Amino acid sequence: MSLALPRIFTCSDDINNVDFVDIDYSVLGLNNIPSITATASVDVNVFITDKTKKTARINFSQKFVGKVYYTVIGFN
């Protein structure tokens, strides 16, 4: 049984004609690679790549103008 408490980081970023955004959640001080969910304010596919304990890349199926919303959940 682990006594580690979950750490949660939630954010949104404005997107202006890009097909990816790099995010930094190093403030969480995670011991393992976290779970990340992301959605966009418009109808594009969103997927996560290059996950580490401190950063990740959120990719979009096409360039768009709008917002991306994401949540990072991990343990330290």
C-alpha positions, -999 to +999 in steps of 0.1 A: +000+000+000+014+034-010+010+064+012+018+088-016-008+114-022-019+123-058-007+156-072-029+173-097-021+202-122-049+217-143-043+244-168-056+259-201-035+276-228-045+298-258-037+282-291-030+303-322-023+283-354+000+256-340-002+219-342+014+212-308+022+228-275+049+218-249+037+218-213+058+220-181+045+206-148+078+203-130+064+222-101+047+189-091+080+171-083+067+138-096+085+104-090+068+087-120+055+096-154+020+110-149-014+105-165-023+134-188-057+142-203-063+171-228-092+185-248-096+214-272-122+241-276-127+231-312-132+198-331-096+185-335-079+153-324-057+158-293-030+133-283+000+133-258+036+124-267+071+128-252+058+124-216+084+127-188+083+134-151+085+171-159+072+179-194+050+166-222+039+176-257+002+180-266-003+174-303-033+184-325-045+169-357-044+203-374-035+239-366-064+259-350-072+290-330-088+283-296-079+268-262-065+236-250-074+223-215-053+197-197-049+179-165-018+161-152-022+136-124+008+118-107+023+109-074+054+121-055 
